[in-house]
Amino acid sequence: MMTCAFVLSDETILCRQTPNGWWPLQVELAHSDVSSEQAYQLGQVTLFESLALPSDVNDANNANAVTVQASIAITDDYAIARHITLPSILDSCDLENSGINNGNVEYSINAFIAYRQLITQLPIALAAQLSQAIQLLRWQADTRFCSRCAAPTVAAKCGERAMICDVCQLRQYPRVQPCVITAITRPNPQSGEMQILLAHHHRHGQQKTAPHLLQSSQPLLYGLIAGFVEVGESLEHAVVREVAEEVGLSLSDIHYVSSQPWPFPSNLMLGFRASYAGGDIVLQEDELSHADFFDLSKLPRIPFKGSIAYELIAQIANEQGISL
């Protein structure tokens, strides 16, 4: 009996180049390659099925792939150590120099592709399962020793997702870090057009000339206000606090919209919308370099499709009859 597995290297997934873009590759594992007693041994994890909501499967070309998912995820190191046969893989340097990243090829090429790049084109359920794989494999690597007594841990049997200390019996489970991300709107005080608050974060870099474009600049990336939920606060409290800390504004009409698993490193993004209630923008300068309300018809460069930030912005734009 054969089992299919995704192959990962850190936050990249082994994919095959197709005419429609990169697609996660599933390699076949012999029964001897799969741990029968421990579902979570170092470098190998069993994945729970990721079920799509009916509204998630909207791409006829990709819909069938949602039901054909690998049940195992392994690292490339695990595959090498166990002599599992992998297809020929193009390394990142050769991939960049080959100029085939646009998907317009007539032959199959295999390479490790970043998850951030894949989620722009994958069905939600498949992207969520790959996110699950990234997070579980990282959790394994980070919990090889007990956080209480430093003794080595072993994986729980019977399919339980836990690493157990044989000395003090502490059980360590995968942790999810809740984060709030908020789309804040107001009418333009002069024109009445709906606006959205966007901010440029230092981590997104500074404006600079792109090496392949003469006399041109790569526009700055602007996103929504986001941050981690603190101990002892509600999600709504976290929204109010983060917005007050980062831009000094007050809000009204705060309501939850949707969520997205985000494996950087192990977050659950909880999307909210809110209305501007008052205040002047005062930047938290160690986090942000600029923030402002932008007309929906004149948006700067925003996060990529597939991210919850993009979906929140697109939802508001669509309500105003604007297609991103």
N, C-alpha and C positions, 0 to 999 in steps of 0.2 A: 504494500500500500504506500502511495506516495503522498507527501504533504508539500504544499506550496509555501514559500517564505519570501517576504520582502528582505532585501539586504540593505543595511544602512551603514554609513560612516559618519559619526557625529550627527549633524543636522542635514545630511544629504542622503538621497535615496537612489539606489541603482535603477536607472531608467533606460528605455530603448527609444531611440529617435524614430518617429513615424512621420508621415506626411502632414499629420495634424498637430505635431509637437511632441514633447517628451511624455512618455507614459511609464509608470512604475512597472518594473520587470519582476516577475515571480519565478523564482528558481525552485526546482523540485528537490526535495530532500528525501533520501531513503529513510526507512524506519529507524535504522541504526544511528542516523544523524540527529534524531529528536529525542530529548530526554523524556522517558516515560514516567519517571517518579517525580521529577521537579519541573513544574511548568515554567519556573523562573530561575534558570541557572545563568551564570554570568555569560552574557553575549547572546542569549536566546530567551525570548519571551513569547508567551501565548497571548494572542490578541482576542479581546471580546469583539463580537460582531458589531459593526457600527451601522445602525439602522437609519436610513434617510426618511425624513418626513416627505409626504407626497409632493409638497411644493419644492423640495430640494432637487428632485430628478426632473430637470427641465431641458436637458440636452439629449436629444434622441441618439446622437452618435456615441455618447458616453454612458447612457442609462444602463446598458447591459453590464458594463464593467462594475457597477455598484454591487451586483450580486455575485461577482466572481472575485472575491477578495482572499488574500492569503490569511491563514490562521496563525502563522508564526512570523516573527521578525527576528533576524539575526544580524550581528555585526559582521563586517568584512573580516575582522580579526578572528572571529569564531569560525567563519567559513574556511579561512586559511589553515587554522589549527586543526580542523577536522577533515582537511583535504576534500572539502566540498567543491565540486567543479563549478566555477563561475565562467560566464562568457567573457570574451575579450573585452577589456574596458579601456576606454580612452581617458588619459589623465587630464587634469584640469588645464594644464598648460597647452597640451595638444588640442583640447576642445576649444580654447579661446583663440588659438592661432588658425584653426581649421575654417572658421567662419561659417559653421553649420548650425549655429544656435537658433536660426529662424525656422527650422523644421522643414525647409524645402530641400529634401534629399530623396533619392530614389533607392537608397540602401539603408540597412539597419546599422546604427552605431549605438554602443552602450556607454554610459557614463554616469557618474554620481552627480545628481542635480540637487540644488538647494531646495528645501521645502518651500521657502518663500516664493521661489519661481514657479513651483508646481501648482500651488493653490489657486493661481489665477485661472487655471483651466480645468481642474479636476472637479468631479461631483463632490458635494459637501461630505457625504458619508465616507468616501474614499480618502479625502483629505483629512477627515477627523481620525480615521484609523491610522494613517501615517503619523499624525500628531501623537496619537496614543503610543505608537511604537517608539518614537523619539524620546518621549517622556519616560517610558518604562525602562528603556535601555540605559538612559542617563541615571535614573533612580537606582538601578542595579549597581552601576559603577560607583555611585556615591554612598551606598549603604553596605559596603563590604565589611565594615567594622561597626560594632555597637557604639552608639553615641553616648551611652551611659558609662560603660566600663571598658570600652575599646577592644573587647574580645572579637574575634572573627565571627561573622554571621553566616547563617545558612538559609537557603530558600525554603519557605514553607512548602509542605507537600499538599496533595489533594487540591491543587489549583488555586490555593489562597494566595493573594498578592500581598506577601509579607516577607521580610527578612528577619530571622529570629536569632537572638543571641543564645548560644548553648549554656553560657555561664549564668547570666541574670534573667534570662527568658524575656527580655524586652523585645517587643514586636514592632518593627518599623514598616509603616505602610507608605505607598506613594502619596505625596502631599500635593494638593492643588492650591495655588495662590490666587485668591480672588482679586481682580482689578476692575475698577470702574472706568468707563470711557464715555464721555458726554458730548453730544452735539447740542450747542447752545445757539438759539436763533433770536432774531429781532427784526422788525421792519426797518429799512433804511430811513433815518430821520428826515432826509431830504426828499427822496423819491418814493418811499413806501415799499420798494422792492425788498423781498425777504433776504436777510443776510445770515451768515453763519460765522461763528467765532472759530478762527483757525490760528494755530501757533507754530512757530518754527523752533524746534528743539535743538540744543547744541549737538546732540548725538547724531543728528542728520547732516552734520557737516556745514561748511561755509560755502558760499558761492565761489565757483572757480571755473576756469576755462576747461572744457572737455578736450582731452588730447587729440581726438579725431576731428574736432570741429574748429576751423580757423575763425578767429574774431567772434567767437560765440561763447555764451556762458550756459552752464547747466543750471536751470532754475532751482531755487530752494524748494525743499519739500515741506509742506505745511500739514499738520495733523490736528486732531482733537485733543482736548485736555483729558489726561488719563492718569491713574495712579493706583497704588495698592490700597486695599482695605486694611485699616489698622485694627488691632485687637480691641474688642469692646465697642465697635461702632457698627451701625447698620449700613446697608449699601447706600441709602439716600444720604445719610450723614457723610459718608465718604465722598459722594459727589459734591456736596456743599463745601466740605473742607478742602478738597483738591482744587476746586475752582477758585475759592477764596485765597488759597496759598499761592497758586500759580499766576493768577491774573487779577485778583482782588475784586471780583464781581459777585453780586448776589443774584439768586435765581428764584424762579417760581415755576409751578407746573412741572415738577420733576416726575418723570415716569419711565419705567423699564421698557425696553424694546426687544432685545434678543441677546444671545450670548455666543461665544466662540472659544473653543480650546485653542491655546496659543503656546506652543512648546518652546518659549524663549524666556526663562528656562522651563517653567511648568505652570503656566498661568491659565486662568479662566477669565476671559474678558467679558464683562457684563455691560452691555450697551444701554445707555440712557439718552433721553432727550429732555431738554429743559428750555425755558424761556428766560431771556435776560430780564432782570428785575431792577437793576440799578448799579451805580458805581462807575468809576473810571478805571481803565485797564492799568494795573500796576504790575509789572513783570517780576516774577521770581527769577532774578538774573542769573543765578547759578544753574537754572534749568532751561530757560527760554531766552532767545535773542530777539524775538519779535512776536507780537500777537495783534490781531485786529479783526473786526467784522468785515467780511467780504460779501459783496453781492453774489448771489448764486449764478448769475450770468457772467461773472468775471472772476472765477476761482483761480487761485494759483495752482501749482503742482500739488496734488494730493496723494495720499497713500494708494497703493495698487489695488486693483480689483481682486476680490477674494478675502481681503481684510475686513474686519468689522467696521473699521473707521470709514472705509470706502462705502460700505453698505449703508451706514447711517447717513452719510452725506448724500448718497444717491437717492435714498428714500425721501429726504426733504426736497431735493431738486425735482424729483418726479412729481411730487405733490404740487410743485409750482409750474409744471409743464416743461421742465428743462431736462434734457437727456444728457448724461455725462458721457 
